[in-house]
Amino acid sequence: MKETMRTERETFLETDRLEFATWTEEDRPLASALWGDPEVTKWMSNKGFFNEDEIEARLTQEMKRQQEENVQYWPMFEKETGVLVGCCGLQPHSSDEYMYELGVHLTRDHWGQGYATEAAQAVIRYAFEELGAKGLVAEHHPENEACERMLLKLGFSYDRDELVEQTGKMHPSYLLQSPPQR
């Protein structure tokens, strides 16, 4: 289980159960634990899995995005145990400044426990309050009904279907133009 534990690191965002950090070079085992699981990546890739090179590229992409854009899909850990829960965060959306895409990837052990919603709520607040987001978009694999329910619960509205190159499928796309009321 050591490979899925956080090392001592600075966190910048937290919820009742979660702490968010940023990906580092030392996080290869964590990235492999998350993106190396075909049950996680079946929603992200047309072949259903990421090989080691793709996991490495994804980790590098996240670190570069943090350095250049000050956002990434941040790794998040259970406060109580330090175990990796997954990642949740933002990436710039299109060329429209202050529009971000929200994304969540959870380790299989943490599905169905409310972590995705809890993490997404924190990231949504961060996007609007700290980054001055004008709006957020999110999409999901057409067969991922749990993600659809979560986005609607978070206040997103269906916008349109978009072709996602990585899966080769039309994904429902949603929009959130203002932060939900607390």
Secondary structure as the mmCIF struct_conf table of DSSP 4:
data_model
#
loop_
_struct_conf.conf_type_id
_struct_conf.id
_struct_conf.beg_label_comp_id
_struct_conf.beg_label_asym_id
_struct_conf.beg_label_seq_id
_struct_conf.end_label_comp_id
_struct_conf.end_label_asym_id
_struct_conf.end_label_seq_id
HELX_RH_3T_P HELX_RH_3T_P1 LYS A 2 THR A 4
STRN STRN1 MET A 5 MET A 5
HELX_LH_PP_P HELX_LH_PP_P1 ARG A 6 THR A 7
BEND BEND1 GLU A 8 GLU A 8
STRN STRN2 LEU A 13 GLU A 14
BEND BEND2 ASP A 16 ARG A 17
STRN STRN3 LEU A 18 PHE A 20
HELX_RH_3T_P HELX_RH_3T_P2 GLU A 25 ASP A 27
HELX_RH_AL_P HELX_RH_AL_P1 ARG A 28 TRP A 35
TURN_TY1_P TURN_TY1_P1 GLY A 36 GLY A 36
HELX_RH_AL_P HELX_RH_AL_P2 PRO A 38 THR A 41
TURN_TY1_P TURN_TY1_P2 LYS A 42 MET A 44
TURN_TY1_P TURN_TY1_P3 ASN A 46 LYS A 47
BEND BEND3 GLY A 48 GLY A 48
HELX_RH_AL_P HELX_RH_AL_P3 GLU A 52 GLU A 69
BEND BEND4 ASN A 70 ASN A 70
STRN STRN4 TYR A 73 GLU A 78
TURN_TY1_P TURN_TY1_P4 LYS A 79 THR A 81
STRN STRN5 VAL A 83 VAL A 83
STRN STRN6 LEU A 84 PRO A 92
TURN_TY1_P TURN_TY1_P5 SER A 94 SER A 95
TURN_TY1_P TURN_TY1_P6 GLU A 97 TYR A 98
STRN STRN7 MET A 99 LEU A 106
HELX_RH_3T_P HELX_RH_3T_P3 ARG A 108 HIS A 110
TURN_TY1_P TURN_TY1_P7 TRP A 111 GLY A 112
BEND BEND5 GLN A 113 GLY A 114
HELX_RH_AL_P HELX_RH_AL_P4 TYR A 115 GLU A 129
TURN_TY1_P TURN_TY1_P8 GLU A 130 GLU A 130
BEND BEND6 LEU A 131 LEU A 131
BEND BEND7 LYS A 134 LYS A 134
STRN STRN8 GLY A 135 GLU A 139
TURN_TY1_P TURN_TY1_P9 PRO A 142 GLU A 143
HELX_RH_AL_P HELX_RH_AL_P5 GLU A 145 LYS A 153
TURN_TY1_P TURN_TY1_P10 LEU A 154 GLY A 155
STRN STRN9 SER A 157 VAL A 164
TURN_TY1_P TURN_TY1_P11 GLU A 165 GLY A 168
STRN STRN10 LYS A 169 LEU A 176
BEND BEND8 SER A 178 SER A 178
HELX_LH_PP_P HELX_LH_PP_P2 PRO A 179 GLN A 181
#
